[in-house]
Amino acid sequence: MSKVKINITIDENLLNDVDDYCDKNYLNRSALISTSLIQVINQQKIIDSLRDASIAIKKASEVGHIDDDTRKTLEEFQALSRLMAPIK
């Protein structure tokens, strides 16, 4: 995966906080920003997956069986759940 240089504009106080955090945690700005963006995006994926799983469960309860699309949705949710909280 190639890296791309970008320019962003942020509040000066936030930049100071970023720099302080980076100094304390031996990171550079790019690493902190990349990690933070990954976390935000993954949180949204979890929220979307929870919503989809809820809809799939409701659908299965209404029709009395699990069709292929519902099964796929639940399997995707299960896979994501294992990434977030591995089963021992």
N, C-alpha and C positions, 0 to 999 in steps of 0.2 A: 504494500500500500504506500503510495507516494505521499509526501507531505507538501502542503501548499502554504505559502506565506500569505497572511492577510493583515489588513489594518482594521482596528476597531477603535471606537470612541467610547470611553467610560468616564464616570465621575472621578475627579481627582482623589477624593477621599476613599473611594472604593479601590483605586489603584494603590494607594498607600497601604490599605488593608491587605491587598493581594501581595504586595511586596513584603510586608511584615510576615504574613503567613508563609510565603515561600522561603524567607530567610530562616524562620524557625523550623521548617520541615525539609530543608535542603532540596527544594524544588526550584525550577525556573517557571516563569509565567506561563509559557506554552504548556508545560506538563500539567500545571494546576488547571488551566482553562480547559485543556483537552479532557482531563479526568472529570472535571465538573460537568462538562457537556455530555459525556458518556453517561454519567449518573442521572442527569435530567432525562435524557432520551430513554434510558432503561426504565426509569420510573413510569414514564408514559406508556411504555410497552406493557408493563405490569398492570397498570390501570386498564388499558385496552383489553388485555387478556382476561382480567377479572370480569369485565363487562361482558365479553364474548362468552366466557364460561357460564356466567349467570343466565344469559339468554339461552344458551344451549341446554342447560339443566331444566329451565322452565319449559322449553320446547319439548324435551324428552318426557317430562311429566305430563304435559298436555296430550301428546299423541300416544304415549304408552310404550314407546320404543325409541331406540337410538339409531338414527339413520347415519349414513356415511359422513355427511357434512358435520353433523353434531359430534360424531366420534372423533373426527379430525380436529375439531375445535377443542375438545376435551383433552386429546392427546397433546396438542400444542401447549395447552395450559399446564398439563402435567410436566412436560419437558421444561418449561420456564420455571415452574415451582421447584423442580429438582435443582436447577441452577442457583436459585435464590436460597433454598434451604435443603441441602442434600440429605437424602434419607440414609441413615446409617445401617 
